Amino acid sequence: MVPLLLVLLLAIVLFGVGFAVKILWWIALAVLIVWALGFLFRGAGTSGSRGRWYRW
């Protein structure tokens, strides 16, 4: 009974990790797209001397 519970617990943990990693890949892809769009549109309407689209 205990080994069965351990196997089920391991399956739940691995499923959770796999789901979290998949979500993180989608978030990373969205951030990459926003970052690339920032480089494409950085020259439009910026008042900075180097044309940066971020404020740091």
FENRAWO-V605373 format. One record per run of one state. SS is the DSSP state (~ for helix, > for strand, _ for the rest). FROM is the first residue (numbers start at 1). LEN is the number of residues. If there is no record, write none. Layout:
<<SS FROM LEN> <SS FROM LEN>>
//
This chain:
<<_ 1 1> <~ 2 39> <_ 41 16>>
//
